[in-house]
Amino acid sequence: MGDDPFASLNPCTLLDQALKDEGYPAAVPSSADPKHTCDLNKPSYGGVGLQLQAGRKYEENLGDPSKARTGDVNGRQAVQVKGRLGSKGACEIFMDVKSSSRAIVVVTLVSRNTDEACTYAGQEATKIEPLLPK
């Protein structure tokens, strides 16, 4: 697709680069969507995932809109959604990329609550955002 801002990007490479100093093993492609989604996991702690979706606006199909909060990451428009799919200790941040695509940072922490997961997701999104297309 000609208007895919992620065509030359690998989500695993982006995750590895952004979180290189955090003690995660190398990112691995997701079995559900290996071309567009990668995950980093620390056993007994949790993980960070990155999904690159061309042609999907950052504010569409967020799951439970009542758990969504708009804001920004380094000045880039974003929406934070607490409790991914109803999970405790999970949070997603949907970031705008070129107004018609999005990057989603997903954090799931094993023994933490949702607020802690959202704080961590915000920290990780801040590191990933500069690597995304402007």
LODREN-35348 format. One record per residue (C-alpha): x, y, z. Coordinates in steps of 0.2 Angstrom, whole numbers. Layout:
[[X Y Z]]
...
***
This chain:
[[0 0 0]]
[[8 17 -5]]
[[1 27 9]]
[[8 15 23]]
[[19 26 34]]
[[26 10 42]]
[[31 1 26]]
[[49 2 29]]
[[48 -1 48]]
[[49 -16 59]]
[[40 -15 76]]
[[53 -27 84]]
[[67 -16 79]]
[[58 -1 85]]
[[54 -9 102]]
[[72 -16 104]]
[[79 1 100]]
[[68 11 111]]
[[69 0 126]]
[[87 -7 124]]
[[92 -2 142]]
[[78 -10 151]]
[[84 -28 153]]
[[71 -35 141]]
[[76 -50 129]]
[[75 -46 111]]
[[57 -42 104]]
[[48 -56 96]]
[[34 -55 82]]
[[16 -58 88]]
[[9 -74 82]]
[[-7 -65 78]]
[[0 -52 67]]
[[19 -55 65]]
[[22 -42 52]]
[[14 -27 62]]
[[16 -32 80]]
[[30 -37 92]]
[[32 -40 110]]
[[45 -39 124]]
[[42 -49 140]]
[[51 -51 156]]
[[45 -67 166]]
[[36 -63 182]]
[[36 -44 178]]
[[26 -41 162]]
[[28 -35 144]]
[[27 -21 131]]
[[20 -23 114]]
[[20 -12 99]]
[[7 -13 85]]
[[9 -3 69]]
[[-8 -1 60]]
[[-9 9 44]]
[[-26 16 39]]
[[-33 16 56]]
[[-35 32 65]]
[[-28 33 83]]
[[-45 37 91]]
[[-56 23 82]]
[[-61 6 89]]
[[-54 9 107]]
[[-63 -5 115]]
[[-72 4 130]]
[[-73 22 127]]
[[-77 26 145]]
[[-60 20 150]]
[[-51 32 136]]
[[-42 48 140]]
[[-36 59 126]]
[[-19 68 128]]
[[-2 67 119]]
[[15 59 119]]
[[29 71 116]]
[[16 82 107]]
[[9 68 96]]
[[-10 66 98]]
[[-14 50 108]]
[[-27 41 118]]
[[-24 31 133]]
[[-36 16 137]]
[[-35 9 155]]
[[-38 -10 157]]
[[-35 -17 140]]
[[-49 -30 137]]
[[-54 -28 155]]
[[-38 -34 161]]
[[-31 -28 178]]
[[-13 -22 176]]
[[-15 -17 158]]
[[-15 -1 148]]
[[-14 4 129]]
[[-9 20 121]]
[[-14 24 104]]
[[-3 37 95]]
[[-8 47 79]]
[[4 43 64]]
[[2 54 49]]
[[-17 57 53]]
[[-23 41 45]]
[[-13 28 54]]
[[-8 23 72]]
[[5 15 83]]
[[-2 6 99]]
[[9 3 114]]
[[2 -11 125]]
[[8 -14 143]]
[[3 -29 153]]
[[11 -30 171]]
[[9 -46 180]]
[[8 -40 198]]
[[3 -22 196]]
[[-13 -12 195]]
[[-20 -3 180]]
[[-14 14 185]]
[[4 8 187]]
[[3 -1 170]]
[[-3 16 162]]
[[11 26 170]]
[[23 13 163]]
[[15 13 146]]
[[16 32 146]]
[[35 31 150]]
[[38 18 136]]
[[27 27 123]]
[[38 43 126]]
[[53 32 121]]
[[45 24 106]]
[[36 40 99]]
[[52 49 92]]
[[56 33 81]]
[[39 34 73]]
[[36 43 56]]
[[31 62 58]]
***
